[in-house]
Amino acid sequence: MSSKIYTKEPQTFHPQFNSPDADIIIISEEGTGYRIPHFTLRNTSGYFTEKGIRIIDVQEKDKVLSKVLSMICGLHTDTWESIDEVDEAILLAQKWDATGPLSMIRAAITAPVFLADPLRLYAVTSRLGWDEEAQLASTHTLTLNLYDNCNRTQLETISSIRLMTLFRLHRDRRDKFKALIDSNGLFAAGNSARYLCPGCGEQLSNHTWRDLKSRMFVEMDRRPLGDTLCSLEMEEWPEAIACWEAKCQKSDCGRKNYNKLNTLRDIKKCLDQLPSHI
């Protein structure tokens, strides 16, 4: 990320930045020259206040350099390809003390293309202290299992304090969900120590509900968003099928132990009570 006064001519000039009236030339790592008016740079970047520099060699690639210079000059900016490309532009804007590009990047950084990589987005926004954006990124990490090896590299880019905060969000959703489905308030039929069949008074066996609760707990540990609960996917779980088909064992009764629709509604209520971001 270092830069220096350059003594050689660029190999070529970027067609969008090639005005003969521009008095500063910035040369990318690939040797492309960018002619920029010193007045523009001086008024948008604290880095270019020194008037003696006229030709500058930087170590950024054209892809990033052209985007940052486009923002500085008020030109159209091409579509970002990845959050890594954005992060490189952020580092360059910070080095140049260019607040304008940073503001524009912040306004665009929660676009769907970046939310698709929520751990990387969380690392970048939390490092910069962009709290609202980091909160949104943390919500989108709830589809992930943070303990999965495929996430290890991304997690290593997050500061320890921010990483623990993210782990706490995932763990709290899982544990608070367990506490809610273990309560007698919404789930008296399954959680009471002695629950009698409303039809005949026979004591019911709650083992199918306990098995379903265990499966839901494992699912919340794997995917804390909880969107697989109360879904078509859950309909195919053996534990769910057994729970909804469980009946009173008294021969002349056969009443179902649990009201499926009401129980699913109450499970959804539990999910709605969980914290959704850091």
C-alpha positions in Angstrom: 0.0 0.0 0.0 3.0 2.3 -0.1 3.4 5.0 -2.7 6.4 7.0 -4.0 7.5 9.6 -6.4 7.8 7.9 -9.8 10.5 8.8 -12.3 9.3 6.7 -15.4 6.5 7.3 -17.8 3.4 5.1 -17.5 2.9 2.3 -20.0 -0.5 3.6 -21.0 -3.1 6.0 -19.8 -6.6 5.2 -18.5 -9.0 6.6 -21.1 -11.3 8.1 -18.5 -8.4 9.9 -16.8 -6.3 11.3 -19.6 -6.9 15.0 -19.7 -3.8 16.9 -20.9 -4.8 19.7 -18.5 -4.4 17.4 -15.4 -1.1 18.1 -13.6 -0.8 14.9 -11.4 -0.2 11.4 -12.8 -0.9 8.4 -10.6 0.5 5.2 -11.9 -1.1 1.8 -10.9 0.8 -1.4 -10.1 0.1 -2.5 -13.7 1.7 0.7 -15.1 -1.5 2.5 -16.1 -1.4 6.3 -15.8 -4.2 8.4 -14.4 -4.0 12.1 -15.1 -5.9 14.0 -12.3 -6.1 17.7 -11.6 -4.2 18.6 -8.4 -7.0 20.9 -7.4 -9.4 17.9 -7.4 -7.1 15.7 -5.3 -6.2 18.5 -2.9 -9.8 19.3 -2.1 -10.9 15.6 -1.7 -7.9 14.0 -0.1 -5.7 15.0 2.8 -2.9 13.0 1.3 -2.4 15.3 -1.7 -1.8 18.6 0.1 1.9 18.5 -0.8 2.2 20.6 -4.0 5.6 19.2 -5.0 4.4 15.8 -5.9 3.4 15.5 -9.6 4.0 11.8 -10.5 3.1 9.1 -8.0 3.5 5.3 -8.2 1.0 3.3 -6.1 0.7 -0.4 -5.5 -3.0 -0.7 -6.1 -4.3 -2.4 -9.2 -6.3 -0.7 -11.9 -9.6 -2.3 -10.8 -9.4 -0.6 -7.4 -7.6 2.6 -8.3 -10.0 3.4 -11.1 -13.0 3.0 -8.7 -11.6 5.2 -6.0 -10.5 7.9 -8.4 -14.0 7.8 -10.1 -15.6 8.5 -6.7 -13.1 11.3 -6.0 -13.8 12.9 -9.4 -17.6 12.4 -9.2 -17.6 9.9 -12.1 -19.6 6.8 -12.7 -18.3 3.8 -10.7 -18.4 0.3 -12.1 -20.1 -2.5 -10.2 -18.2 -3.9 -7.4 -17.3 -7.6 -7.9 -16.7 -8.7 -4.3 -16.4 -7.5 -0.7 -12.6 -8.0 -1.0 -12.5 -5.5 -3.8 -14.4 -3.0 -1.6 -12.0 -3.6 1.3 -9.0 -2.8 -0.9 -10.8 0.5 -2.0 -11.5 1.3 1.7 -7.8 0.8 2.6 -6.8 3.1 -0.3 -9.3 5.8 0.7 -8.1 5.6 4.3 -4.5 6.0 3.2 -5.4 9.0 1.1 -7.6 10.4 3.8 -10.4 10.6 1.3 -13.7 10.8 3.3 -15.9 11.1 0.2 -15.2 7.6 -1.2 -15.5 6.2 2.3 -19.0 7.7 2.7 -20.1 6.4 -0.7 -18.7 2.9 0.0 -20.5 2.9 3.4 -23.8 3.8 1.7 -23.5 0.8 -0.7 -21.8 -1.8 1.5 -25.0 -3.6 2.6 -26.1 -4.4 -1.0 -27.2 -8.0 -1.6 -23.9 -8.9 -3.3 -22.0 -8.1 -0.1 -24.6 -9.6 2.3 -24.0 -12.8 0.4 -20.6 -13.0 2.2 -21.8 -11.9 5.7 -18.7 -13.0 7.7 -16.4 -11.0 5.4 -18.8 -8.0 5.6 -19.0 -8.3 9.3 -15.2 -8.3 9.5 -14.9 -5.2 7.4 -17.7 -3.1 9.0 -16.8 -4.0 12.5 -13.2 -3.0 11.9 -14.3 0.3 10.7 -16.7 0.9 13.5 -19.8 1.0 11.2 -22.1 -0.4 13.8 -25.4 -0.4 11.9 -23.8 -2.2 9.0 -22.1 -4.7 11.3 -25.4 -5.4 13.0 -27.0 -6.2 9.6 -24.1 -8.4 8.7 -24.4 -10.3 12.0 -28.0 -11.0 11.2 -27.1 -12.6 7.9 -24.5 -14.8 9.6 -27.3 -16.6 11.3 -27.6 -18.9 8.4 -24.1 -20.2 9.1 -22.6 -22.7 11.5 -19.6 -20.7 12.8 -17.9 -24.0 13.9 -17.8 -25.3 10.3 -14.3 -25.6 9.1 -15.2 -23.8 5.8 -15.7 -20.6 7.9 -12.4 -20.7 9.7 -10.4 -18.4 7.3 -13.1 -15.7 7.4 -13.4 -15.9 11.2 -9.6 -15.3 11.6 -10.0 -11.9 10.0 -12.3 -10.7 12.8 -10.9 -9.1 15.9 -11.3 -11.2 19.0 -13.8 -8.9 20.8 -16.0 -8.7 17.7 -15.7 -12.4 17.1 -16.8 -13.3 20.7 -19.8 -10.9 20.2 -20.8 -12.8 17.1 -20.4 -16.2 18.8 -22.5 -14.9 21.7 -25.3 -13.9 19.4 -25.4 -17.4 17.8 -25.2 -19.1 21.2 -27.8 -16.9 22.8 -30.4 -17.6 20.1 -29.9 -21.3 20.5 -30.0 -21.3 24.3 -32.9 -18.9 24.6 -34.9 -20.9 22.1 -34.3 -24.0 24.3 -35.4 -22.2 27.4 -38.6 -21.1 25.6 -39.6 -24.6 24.2 -38.8 -26.2 27.6 -41.3 -23.9 29.4 -44.8 -24.9 30.5 -46.3 -21.7 29.3 -46.7 -22.4 25.6 -46.0 -26.1 25.7 -47.8 -27.5 28.7 -48.9 -30.6 26.9 -45.4 -31.7 26.2 -43.4 -30.3 29.1 -45.7 -31.0 32.1 -44.4 -33.8 34.3 -47.9 -35.4 34.3 -50.2 -34.4 31.5 -53.5 -36.1 31.0 -55.3 -36.7 27.7 -58.1 -34.0 27.4 -60.3 -36.7 25.8 -60.2 -39.5 28.3 -57.9 -38.5 31.2 -55.2 -41.1 30.3 -51.7 -40.0 31.1 -49.8 -39.1 27.9 -46.2 -40.1 27.0 -44.2 -37.1 25.9 -41.2 -38.8 24.5 -42.0 -37.8 20.9 -42.1 -34.1 21.9 -38.8 -34.5 23.8 -37.2 -36.0 20.7 -38.5 -33.2 18.5 -37.2 -30.6 21.0 -33.7 -32.2 20.8 -33.8 -32.2 17.0 -34.8 -28.5 17.0 -32.0 -27.6 19.5 -29.4 -29.3 17.2 -30.9 -27.5 14.2 -30.6 -24.1 16.0 -27.0 -24.9 16.8 -26.3 -25.7 13.2 -28.4 -22.8 11.7 -29.3 -20.2 14.4 -31.6 -18.3 12.1 -34.2 -21.0 12.7 -35.7 -20.8 9.3 -35.7 -24.6 8.9 -38.0 -24.9 11.8 -41.7 -24.8 10.9 -40.7 -25.3 7.3 -41.3 -27.9 4.7 -37.9 -29.4 5.5 -39.1 -29.9 9.1 -42.1 -31.8 7.8 -39.8 -34.6 6.7 -38.0 -35.0 10.0 -38.7 -38.4 11.6 -39.0 -36.7 15.0 -41.6 -34.2 13.6 -43.6 -37.0 11.9 -43.6 -39.1 15.1 -44.6 -36.1 17.3 -47.6 -35.1 15.1 -48.8 -38.7 14.8 -48.5 -39.5 18.5 -51.8 -40.5 20.0 -53.4 -41.4 23.3 -52.7 -45.1 23.8 -56.1 -45.9 25.4 -57.9 -48.2 23.1 -61.2 -46.4 23.0 -59.6 -42.9 22.6 -56.8 -42.4 20.1 -56.8 -38.6 20.4 -53.7 -36.9 19.1 -51.3 -35.8 21.8 -50.5 -32.4 20.2 -52.2 -29.9 18.0 -49.8 -29.6 15.1 -50.9 -26.1 13.9 -51.0 -24.6 17.3 -47.6 -26.1 18.3 -46.0 -24.8 15.1 -47.5 -21.4 15.7 -46.0 -21.4 19.2 -42.6 -22.5 18.0 -42.7 -19.5 15.6 -43.5 -17.2 18.5 -40.4 -18.5 20.3 -38.3 -17.7 17.2 -39.7 -14.2 17.0 -38.5 -13.5 20.6 -34.9 -14.3 19.9 -32.2 -11.6 19.4 -31.6 -10.9 15.7 -28.3 -9.0 15.7 -25.3 -8.1 17.9 
